[in-house]
Amino acid sequence: MYGEERRRAILEWAREDGRVEVAALAEEFDVTHETVRRDLTALERSGAVRRVHGGAIPIERIGFEPALPQRDTLMAAEKDRIAEAALAELPDEGTVLLDAGSTTRRLAERLPPGRELTVVTNSLPIAALVSGRPGITPLLIGGRVRPRTQAAVGGWALRVLEEVYVDAAFIATNGVSVERGLTTPDTAEAEAKRRMVRAARRVVLLADHTKVGDDRFARFADLADVDCLVTDTGLDPRMADELGAAGPRVVLA
């Protein structure tokens, strides 16, 4: 396959899957990692993709946000492991805040029975999930509900978040990097997340390794604002060290 054909195939793959990885591309096209990196550099210079850690994403994905059902199927095994590891970050009792997200929902599914916890959330699915659980007192933050994420946002939600203070907040993100911090495509959701970070004694970020290096439109926190990042073993150890140096304790699940 000629280089031009390979780069066209790489771009189609990126647009179809939302992301391409250097190692997978090298194996698929039977070329070296360096050849793939040159292809990605050429595509980036043409404005077709943006390079991220370990691969690239199509430029149009910067503003794209998959709906909750599609997001829930991505990196499912890694998200399950992250949620299991995040249980160790829960207080024995007290108040926790669960941000809207597919990984935070998995954590909600695993909340230990009998532990006295007040769960504050802006996620309709999470509120429904924990409602009626023994020992759990659910508090649903109101506001405008975004259909894509089923998260309450806007002025009503922000006013509630200004008035609360929790023991730990478990935050989801669409992207995280040393340079840009924590980012998400929607400005209203970014503002809600920003208030959640301010409203917590401890901030625990739940993010699988594909989110690392994937910068989105709206920034809502610095890595220095995060106490603990729970991610998966797919993250390059050097990148884990860089993230840890920027502030949070990094847990690889």
C-alpha positions in Angstrom: 0.0 0.0 0.0 1.3 3.4 -0.9 1.7 6.1 1.8 -1.2 8.2 0.4 -3.5 5.2 0.5 -2.4 4.3 4.0 -3.0 7.8 5.3 -6.5 7.9 3.7 -7.3 4.6 5.4 -6.0 5.9 8.7 -8.2 9.0 8.4 -11.3 6.8 7.7 -10.5 4.6 10.7 -10.1 7.7 12.9 -13.4 9.1 11.7 -15.2 5.8 12.2 -13.8 4.9 15.7 -13.1 8.5 17.0 -9.5 7.7 17.7 -6.5 5.7 16.3 -3.6 4.2 18.2 0.0 4.0 16.8 0.5 0.4 17.9 -2.8 -0.8 16.3 -2.1 1.0 13.1 1.4 -0.4 12.8 0.1 -3.9 13.3 -2.8 -3.4 10.8 -0.6 -2.0 8.0 2.5 -4.0 8.8 4.7 -0.9 9.1 6.9 0.5 11.9 5.7 2.7 14.6 7.9 5.5 13.2 6.1 5.2 9.8 2.7 5.5 11.5 3.9 8.6 13.4 5.1 10.2 10.2 1.7 9.5 8.7 -0.1 11.0 11.6 2.2 14.1 11.5 1.3 14.5 7.8 -2.4 14.2 8.5 -2.1 16.7 11.4 -0.3 19.2 9.1 -3.1 18.8 6.6 -5.6 19.7 9.3 -7.3 16.3 9.3 -6.4 15.0 12.8 -4.9 16.2 16.0 -2.1 14.2 17.6 -2.8 12.9 21.1 -0.8 10.6 23.4 -0.3 7.3 21.7 -2.3 8.2 18.6 -4.6 10.8 17.0 -8.2 11.9 16.9 -10.1 13.5 13.9 -10.4 17.2 14.1 -14.1 17.1 13.9 -14.2 15.1 17.1 -12.9 18.1 19.1 -16.5 19.3 19.2 -18.2 15.9 19.1 -19.7 14.3 22.2 -21.1 10.8 22.0 -24.4 10.1 23.7 -24.5 8.2 26.9 -25.5 4.7 25.4 -22.6 4.9 22.9 -20.2 6.1 25.5 -21.2 3.3 27.9 -19.9 0.7 25.4 -16.5 2.3 25.0 -13.6 0.9 27.1 -16.2 -1.1 29.2 -13.7 -3.5 30.8 -11.4 -0.6 31.7 -14.2 1.4 33.2 -15.3 -1.5 35.3 -11.8 -1.8 36.8 -11.6 1.9 37.4 -14.9 1.8 39.2 -13.8 -1.1 41.4 -10.5 0.7 42.3 -12.4 3.9 43.0 -14.3 2.2 45.9 -11.1 2.6 48.0 -11.5 6.4 47.7 -15.0 6.4 49.2 -15.3 7.7 52.8 -16.6 5.2 55.4 -19.5 7.6 55.9 -20.5 11.1 54.8 -21.4 12.9 51.6 -20.1 12.2 48.2 -20.8 13.8 44.8 -21.1 11.7 41.7 -20.7 13.6 38.4 -22.6 12.4 35.4 -20.7 9.8 33.3 -20.5 6.2 32.3 -17.6 5.4 34.7 -19.2 7.3 37.6 -22.4 5.3 37.0 -20.4 2.1 37.3 -19.1 3.4 40.7 -22.7 4.0 41.7 -23.6 0.4 40.9 -20.9 -0.8 43.2 -21.6 1.4 46.3 -21.2 -0.9 49.3 -24.5 -1.9 50.9 -25.0 -0.6 54.5 -22.5 2.2 54.3 -24.2 5.5 55.4 -23.6 7.8 52.5 -25.4 10.8 51.1 -25.0 10.8 47.4 -25.3 14.1 45.6 -25.5 13.9 41.8 -26.6 15.8 38.7 -27.1 12.6 36.8 -30.6 11.2 36.3 -29.4 7.6 35.7 -27.2 7.7 38.8 -30.0 9.1 41.0 -32.4 6.4 39.8 -29.8 3.8 40.4 -29.0 4.6 44.0 -32.6 5.5 45.0 -33.9 3.0 47.5 -30.5 1.5 48.3 -30.0 0.7 52.0 -27.9 3.3 53.7 -27.9 5.7 50.7 -29.6 9.1 50.8 -29.8 10.4 47.3 -29.9 14.1 46.5 -30.6 15.0 42.9 -29.4 18.4 41.7 -32.1 20.0 39.5 -31.7 22.1 36.4 -31.9 21.9 32.6 -31.2 18.2 31.6 -28.9 17.7 28.6 -30.4 14.8 26.6 -26.9 13.7 25.4 -25.5 13.1 28.9 -28.7 13.1 31.1 -26.9 15.6 33.3 -28.6 18.6 35.0 -26.8 21.9 34.2 -27.5 25.6 34.1 -28.2 28.2 36.7 -30.4 26.1 39.0 -27.8 23.4 39.2 -25.0 25.9 39.8 -26.9 27.6 42.7 -27.2 24.3 44.4 -23.5 23.5 44.0 -22.6 26.9 45.4 -24.4 25.9 48.7 -23.0 22.4 49.3 -19.7 21.0 50.5 -19.0 17.2 50.2 -16.3 14.9 51.6 -15.4 13.6 48.1 -16.4 14.4 44.5 -16.0 11.7 41.8 -15.6 13.6 38.6 -15.8 12.4 34.9 -14.1 14.1 32.0 -13.9 13.9 28.2 -10.2 14.9 28.1 -7.3 15.4 30.5 -3.7 16.5 29.8 -0.8 18.1 31.6 -1.1 21.1 29.3 -4.8 21.8 29.4 -6.0 20.1 32.5 -9.6 18.7 32.5 -11.8 19.5 29.5 -15.3 18.7 28.1 -17.1 19.7 24.9 -20.0 21.6 26.4 -19.6 24.9 28.3 -22.7 24.4 30.5 -21.5 21.0 31.6 -18.0 22.4 32.1 -19.3 25.1 34.5 -21.2 22.5 36.5 -18.1 20.3 36.8 -16.1 23.4 37.8 -18.5 24.0 40.7 -18.3 20.4 41.7 -14.6 20.6 42.0 -14.9 23.6 44.2 -17.5 22.0 46.4 -15.4 19.0 47.5 -12.8 18.4 50.2 -11.2 15.7 47.9 -11.5 15.4 44.2 -11.2 12.0 42.5 -11.0 11.9 38.7 -12.2 8.7 36.9 -10.8 8.6 33.4 -9.7 5.7 31.2 -6.4 6.0 29.3 -8.0 7.1 26.0 -9.0 10.4 27.7 -5.4 11.3 28.3 -4.1 13.8 25.8 -7.5 14.3 24.4 -8.2 18.0 24.8 -11.8 19.3 24.4 -13.3 22.7 24.0 -14.2 23.8 27.5 -11.7 23.6 30.4 -13.0 23.2 33.9 -10.1 22.3 36.2 -6.4 21.9 36.5 -4.6 18.7 37.4 -3.5 20.5 40.6 -7.2 20.6 41.6 -7.3 16.8 41.5 -6.3 14.7 44.6 -6.5 11.3 42.9 -6.7 10.1 39.3 -8.0 6.6 38.8 -7.3 5.3 35.3 -6.4 1.9 33.8 -3.2 0.0 33.0 -3.4 1.0 29.3 -1.8 4.3 30.2 1.8 4.7 29.3 3.9 4.7 32.6 5.8 7.8 31.5 2.5 9.6 31.0 1.3 8.4 34.4 4.5 9.9 35.9 3.9 13.2 34.1 0.3 13.4 35.3 1.3 12.6 38.8 4.0 15.3 38.8 1.3 17.8 38.0 -0.6 17.1 41.2 -2.8 14.0 41.6 -1.9 10.6 43.0 -2.3 8.2 40.0 -3.9 4.8 40.5 -3.7 2.3 37.6 -6.6 -0.2 37.7 
